[in-house]
Amino acid sequence: MGRIIRKIKNNRFVRGAYMMYKSYFGQSRRKFGCYAQNVIITPPYNFNNPANIFFGIDTKIGNNAHISATNAKFICKGRCAIAEHLTVHTGNHARIVGLYVTDITEANKPKGFDHDIVVEEDVWIGCNVTLLSGVTIGRGATVAAGAVVSKSMPPYCICGGVPAKFIKFYWTIDQILEHEKQLYPEKERYTREALKEIFEQYQSL
């Protein structure tokens, strides 16, 4: 009996059908770290370890998203629009003396190679974007199509490229303050002083 079950499991057609089902229908909301109201994810998709994946309210993700969150979290805080072909890797590959790369597993990989990825609220991410381990995308940012983000990006910026770089802030400080005044409680808003500091840091690059 066990032999028959193994044959069925190893059958290419059966495995293909299973992967297709999983890509379109196989992720239960209860398996996620958080799956808030009005989350829309267009299939197909591939999510590794959904317990480490957190989707805040009103998150929209286009088709063919791949999120690998084996040992660290992917946190999308909500009210974000993410286009098709998002790729997220919370881990990094390791190299170990005396082992081929194909022999390195999660069990023998040294610690410190996996870090959370955070997407703050009100972020727009274009198509074919890759987010790499440890980055934070600041609130209100726009990530251009095709970007590979390997460093954290500030709020209300436009960034893009391979690797992604800060391009500009698309609003003035006064516009950001007005935007936040209309959307966020006072205690959650950026102050003028905090925004000035962020602007000075990035505009001098």
C-alpha positions as CSV (number, residue, x, y, z in Angstrom):
1,M,0.0,0.0,0.0
2,G,2.8,2.4,0.9
3,R,4.5,1.7,-2.4
4,I,1.3,2.6,-4.3
5,I,0.9,5.9,-2.3
6,R,4.5,6.8,-3.1
7,K,4.0,6.2,-6.8
8,I,0.9,8.4,-6.8
9,K,2.8,11.2,-4.9
10,N,5.7,11.0,-7.4
11,N,3.5,11.0,-10.4
12,R,4.2,14.1,-12.4
13,F,0.6,14.7,-13.4
14,V,-0.6,14.3,-9.8
15,R,2.2,16.6,-8.5
16,G,1.4,19.2,-11.2
17,A,-2.3,19.1,-10.4
18,Y,-1.5,19.5,-6.6
19,M,0.8,22.5,-7.2
20,M,-1.8,24.1,-9.5
21,Y,-4.5,23.6,-6.8
22,K,-2.3,25.0,-4.2
23,S,-1.4,28.0,-6.3
24,Y,-5.0,28.9,-7.0
25,F,-7.0,27.7,-4.0
26,G,-4.7,26.1,-1.4
27,Q,-3.9,28.9,1.1
28,S,-6.3,29.0,4.0
29,R,-6.6,32.4,5.7
30,R,-6.1,30.7,9.0
31,K,-2.6,29.6,8.1
32,F,-1.4,33.2,7.8
33,G,0.2,35.3,10.6
34,C,-2.4,37.9,9.7
35,Y,-4.9,38.1,6.9
36,A,-7.0,41.3,7.5
37,Q,-10.2,42.5,6.0
38,N,-10.4,43.3,2.3
39,V,-7.1,41.6,1.4
40,I,-7.2,40.6,-2.3
41,I,-4.5,38.3,-3.7
42,T,-4.9,37.3,-7.4
43,P,-3.9,33.7,-8.2
44,P,-1.7,32.0,-9.0
45,Y,0.7,32.6,-6.1
46,N,3.3,30.8,-4.1
47,F,3.7,31.5,-0.4
48,N,6.3,29.6,1.6
49,N,5.4,29.4,5.4
50,P,2.3,31.6,5.5
51,A,2.5,31.6,9.3
52,N,5.3,34.2,8.8
53,I,3.3,36.3,6.3
54,F,1.2,39.2,7.6
55,F,-1.2,41.1,5.4
56,G,-2.8,44.3,6.8
57,I,-6.2,45.7,5.8
58,D,-6.9,46.6,2.2
59,T,-3.8,45.0,0.8
60,K,-4.0,44.2,-3.0
61,I,-1.5,41.9,-4.6
62,G,-1.4,41.0,-8.3
63,N,-0.9,37.6,-9.8
64,N,2.2,35.4,-9.7
65,A,3.5,36.7,-6.3
66,H,6.2,34.6,-4.7
67,I,6.9,35.1,-1.0
68,S,9.5,33.0,0.8
69,A,9.3,33.6,4.6
70,T,10.8,30.4,6.0
71,N,12.6,31.8,9.1
72,A,11.7,35.5,9.1
73,K,8.6,37.5,8.6
74,F,7.1,39.4,5.7
75,I,4.9,42.2,7.1
76,C,2.7,44.3,4.8
77,K,1.0,46.8,7.1
78,G,-2.0,47.5,4.9
79,R,-3.6,49.8,2.4
80,C,-0.9,48.9,-0.1
81,A,-1.2,48.2,-3.9
82,I,1.3,45.6,-5.2
83,A,1.4,44.8,-8.9
84,E,2.0,41.4,-10.5
85,H,5.2,39.3,-10.1
86,L,6.2,40.4,-6.6
87,T,9.2,38.3,-5.3
88,V,10.0,38.4,-1.6
89,H,13.0,36.6,0.1
90,T,13.4,37.1,3.8
91,G,16.4,34.7,3.8
92,N,19.9,34.8,2.3
93,H,22.0,32.0,0.9
94,A,25.0,30.9,3.1
95,R,28.4,29.5,2.1
96,I,30.0,26.9,4.3
97,V,33.6,25.7,3.9
98,G,33.5,22.0,2.9
99,L,29.9,22.0,1.6
100,Y,28.6,22.4,-1.8
101,V,25.9,25.0,-2.0
102,T,23.4,22.3,-2.8
103,D,24.2,20.5,0.5
104,I,23.4,23.6,2.7
105,T,19.9,23.3,4.3
106,E,17.9,25.3,6.8
107,A,19.1,22.9,9.4
108,N,22.9,23.4,8.9
109,K,22.8,27.1,7.7
110,P,24.4,29.5,10.2
111,K,22.1,31.9,12.0
112,G,21.8,35.5,11.1
113,F,21.1,35.1,7.4
114,D,17.3,35.7,7.7
115,H,15.7,39.0,8.5
116,D,12.1,40.4,8.5
117,I,10.9,42.5,5.5
118,V,8.4,45.3,6.3
119,V,6.2,47.2,3.9
120,E,4.7,50.2,5.7
121,E,1.2,51.5,4.9
122,D,0.1,53.3,1.7
123,V,2.9,51.8,-0.4
124,W,2.7,51.3,-4.2
125,I,4.9,48.5,-5.6
126,G,5.2,48.2,-9.4
127,C,5.3,44.9,-11.4
128,N,8.3,42.6,-11.2
129,V,9.7,44.0,-8.0
130,T,12.0,41.9,-5.7
131,L,12.3,42.7,-2.0
132,L,15.4,41.2,-0.3
133,S,16.0,40.2,3.3
134,G,15.9,42.9,6.0
135,V,14.5,45.9,4.0
136,T,11.8,48.3,5.1
137,I,9.8,50.2,2.6
138,G,8.7,53.5,4.2
139,R,5.1,54.6,4.4
140,G,3.7,56.2,1.3
141,A,6.7,55.1,-0.9
142,T,6.5,54.1,-4.5
143,V,8.8,51.3,-5.8
144,A,9.3,51.4,-9.6
145,A,8.6,48.4,-11.8
146,G,11.5,46.0,-12.0
147,A,13.3,47.2,-8.9
148,V,15.5,44.9,-6.8
149,V,15.3,46.4,-3.3
150,S,18.3,45.4,-1.1
151,K,18.3,48.5,1.2
152,S,15.6,50.2,3.2
153,M,13.8,53.1,1.6
154,P,12.4,56.2,3.3
155,P,8.7,57.3,3.4
156,Y,7.1,59.1,0.6
157,C,9.9,58.5,-1.8
158,I,10.2,57.1,-5.4
159,C,12.9,54.5,-5.7
160,G,13.9,52.2,-8.5
161,G,16.7,50.3,-10.3
162,V,18.9,47.3,-9.8
163,P,19.8,47.6,-7.0
164,A,17.1,50.0,-6.1
165,K,18.1,53.5,-5.2
166,F,16.4,56.6,-3.8
167,I,15.3,58.8,-6.7
168,K,13.3,61.6,-5.1
169,F,10.6,62.6,-2.7
170,Y,7.4,63.1,-4.7
171,W,5.8,65.6,-2.3
172,T,7.1,68.5,-0.3
173,I,7.1,68.4,3.5
174,D,4.0,70.5,3.6
175,Q,2.2,68.2,1.3
176,I,3.1,65.2,3.3
177,L,2.0,66.8,6.5
178,E,-1.4,67.7,4.9
179,H,-1.7,64.1,3.6
180,E,-1.0,62.6,7.0
181,K,-3.4,65.1,8.7
182,Q,-6.2,63.7,6.6
183,L,-5.4,60.1,7.1
184,Y,-3.7,59.3,10.4
185,P,-4.3,60.1,14.1
186,E,-2.1,62.8,15.4
187,K,0.1,60.4,17.4
188,E,0.8,58.3,14.3
189,R,1.8,61.2,12.0
190,Y,5.3,62.3,11.0
191,T,6.4,65.6,12.6
192,R,7.9,68.4,10.5
193,E,11.2,67.9,12.3
194,A,11.3,64.2,11.6
195,L,10.5,64.8,7.9
196,K,13.2,67.5,7.7
197,E,15.7,65.1,9.1
198,I,14.7,62.4,6.5
199,F,14.8,64.9,3.6
200,E,18.3,66.1,4.6
201,Q,19.6,62.6,4.9
202,Y,18.4,61.5,1.5
203,Q,18.7,64.7,-0.6
204,S,22.4,64.9,0.3
205,L,23.1,61.5,-1.3
